[in-house]
Every structure is written in C-alpha cells, then in structure tokens.
Amino acid sequence: MSRVLVPCHVKSTVALQVGDVRTSQGRPGVLVIDVTFPGLPPFELQEITFKNYYTAFLSIRVRQQTAGHTLAKWVTCLRDYSLMPDPHSEEGAQEYVSLFKHQMLCDMARVLELRLILRQPSPLWLSFTVEELQIYQQEPNSPSVTFPKWLSHPVSNEQPAPSVEQGLPDPSRVSSEVQQMWALTEMIRASHTSTRIGRFDVDGCYDLNLLSYT
C-alpha cells in the first residue's frame, strides 16, 4: 500500500508533574506533544512511526473535522498502548514503532491535529519521549484494506469485550445451533440399523437358486 509523508509541526513537549513540584523529588510522569499540520487540509491518517525513548505507555487523541465542516472535536484514538512490557526494565525502551489506522479506536479521516500523551510511571528513567516522529497518509487513488474492528483494534482493560456489532457471533445463538446439530446427528444415528445384512439372505433365509457350488 502506497503512503505519503505528511508535513507536520511537532510542538515543544509539555510536562505534567507527578509529585510535589516544590521539591526536587517531583518528576514528570506524563508528557504531552501536540502535532499540527499548517496549511494542510483535513486528511486521512494512514500510519504513525517513531522511535521510542523510554516511554512506557502511549495514548493519542485526534482533532477531527465533523461531517458538517462547522466544528472540530477531540476524540481518543489510542489508549494506553504499551511500548515497554515492563516500565522498570529496558525492553522496548528504544524500539522503532509503527502504528496503523486499523489499530486505532476511531476513524482516522478528516484529521486536523494530533496530541500524543506519553506516560512513564517508573522512577528509574530520568527522561522519556518519542523521537523521529513521522505521519503518513494514504496516497490518492491507492486501494485501501479494511479490517474487522474486533480483530484489528487493541482492547484495553478499560474497554468491554467485542460485541455482536463488532462482528462476533452471539454466544447463545452459537450454543443453540450446536445443540440442534447434535440432536440431528443422534436422530440419523438412531435411524440406521445395526443388523448385518447378508448378501443373498431374505428374511434370514437363503434361496438355494442364488447359491453357487464348486
């Protein structure tokens, strides 16, 4: 699938303090990075790439133009995405990450602005951020691939399990159909005779004309 790099402006990081800001022990545990697209009309976001630097969890909010083109609203499209399996160890701390639109919790069309919320609860790391941030949109006239929402979207602990509207069958309906299939199988099995039928016998007797002797 073809993609096109979107020119963007990454604003300065804003730290949200964790702990007492009047003491040296307080440290920022949450960072906010706003990304704008000056002079660019609303677009459909295809992919986000970056290099992690000790960020444990990532959430993304997107400001989208509404269908009526009169208002723009902020919605959460990614919530607490894990970048480090264990915030207290270095695994995943400096990995390159790609996030695609089918992983998002909402439609990524008509994007006006992005807000990245970085979180690092561990006190072991003095600083954390994301680097080499790049935004891509789908190239015009390029075919798109859609994924079922229940399959492609990450589900956090705060979200309910996928529902029937998201493409999964109703468990009660599946159970009923399985029971009907089982009953049908038993009926077919019961209708079959277990008596072995000989090749030339008629009502348990043999017709001598049908037998041959050597």
N, C-alpha and C positions, 0 to 999 in steps of 0.2 A: 504494500500500500504506500503510495507516494505521500510525502509530507513536506510542508514548507515552514521554514523558521519564521516565527513572528517577532518583529522588532518590539522590544519592551523596555520599560524603565523600572529597575529594581530600586525601591526607596531604601533609605537607611533603616537598619534594624532598630526596633523599639523593644526595650526590655521591660518585662513585668516582674517586679521584685517579689521574691519569696523570702520571708523572714523580716526582721526589723531593719529598715533602711538606715537607721541611725547607728547601727553597729557594723563593724567590718565582717561580721559573720553572715550577714544577709547576702544572698547571691541570687542572680536572676535565674529562675527556673523555667520561664516561658519567654519566648521571643516572638515578635510579630514582624513579618515582612510583607509590605504591600507591593504589588506589581501592577503597573499601569501600561496602557498601550496608546500613547499620544498620537493623534491623527489617524488612528486605525478604526474603521467601522466595526460594529459588533461581528464577531466571528465564532466559528465552531471549533472549540479546542479539541485537538486530537491526542496530544501527548505532552507530558512534562518530564524533563530529565534534569538531574542534578547530581552532584557528588555530596554525599553526607559527610558531616564533620561532627561526630559525637552527639547527634540529635537522636533521642530515643523514640519519640512519637511525633507524628505529623498530622495535623488537621488542615484542611483547605476550605476556605469559603470563597464563593464566586459571586460577583455582582453582575446580574443579567438584565438585559433589556426585556421588558414584558412584551407580550404579543401586540398590545395596542401602541407600543413605542412612546408611551407617555410617562411611564415610571420605570425605575430600576430598583431591584430588590436584591438583598444578600441572602444566599442560601448556602448550607453546608453540603459540600460535595464529597468530602473525605473526612472521616472522624477517627482520630487516634490510631492512625496507621503505624504499625510497628516497624521501625528501621533498625533497631538493635534488640535481638531476642532477650538479652539481659542488660539493662541500663548500667549495671555495675561492672560489666566486662567489655572488652574491646571488639567483640564480634559484631560486624556490620557497621562499625563506627566510621569507616572511611570508604564505604562502598558506593559505586555508581548505581543510581536508581532510575528506573523508567516507570512512569505511571500513565496508563492509557485511559481514554474516555470511558471504555466499558467497565472500568473498575470504580468509577465514580457513583455516588449515590443519587445523582440527579442528571438531567440532560445538560450537556455542555455546549449548547447552542447559544448564540447571542451574548457572548462573553464580553464584558466591558472592563472588568478589573478582577484581580485575584488577591487573596490575603492568605499567606502561609502562617500557620501558628505552630511553632516548634516548642517541644517540651522535653526537658531532661530532668527527671526527679533525682538522679544520683548526684551526691556532693563530690564525687571523685574527679569530675572534669571541671576545669576552671572556665572553659568556654565551649560553646557549641553553636553550630549554624548549618547552612547548606551553601554549597559553592557551585559555580559554573551552571547556574540556573538557565534553562532554555525552554521556551514554549513553542509548540508546533501546532499548526492547523493542517487540515487535510487539503491536498492540492485540488483545485477546482477540476470537475469532471472525472475525479478519481472514484472508482467504486468503493462503497463502504461495506463493512462487515458488521452485522448486528449480532449480539449475544443475548441469550435469555437473562433477564435481570437477576433471577435467583441463582444462576450459575456463575455469573461474572462479577457480581458486586460483593465486596467484602462485607461481612456481617460482624459488627462489634458486639460486645457483651450487652450494650445498652439497647440493641435492636432486637425485635422479636424474630422468631424463625420465619423463613419464607412462607407465604400464604398461598392460597389457591390462585389468587390474582397474579402471582408472580410465576405461575407455570407448573406448580407441583400438584399432583392429583390429591383429591380428598381422601384421607386415610380411611374413613368409614365406608366410602364407596368402593375402595380397593378391597377392603375386608369382605364386603357383601358379595362382590364379584368372585372372589376366591372361593367363598363358601358355595356359591352356585356352581362353579366349575367342579368342585369336589363332589357335590351331590350328583351332578350329571355323570361323572366318572363312575360312581358307585352303582348308578342305575344301569349303565352299559355293562359293567362287570357282572351284575346280578342276572342280566338277561342272557348271558352266554352259558350254555350247558357244559357241565364238567364231565359228561359221559363220553367215553371214547367210542366213536362210530367206526365199525369195521368197513372194509372196502366193499364186501359183497353181501353183508348181512342185511336182512329185512326183518324188523321187529325181533331181533335177537336170533333169527334162524337163517340158515344158508340155503339158497336154491342150488341144487346139485347141477343144474344145467349151466350155472355160471362158474362152476369149479372145473379146473382142468387137472388131469393126472399125468404123471410122467412115468 
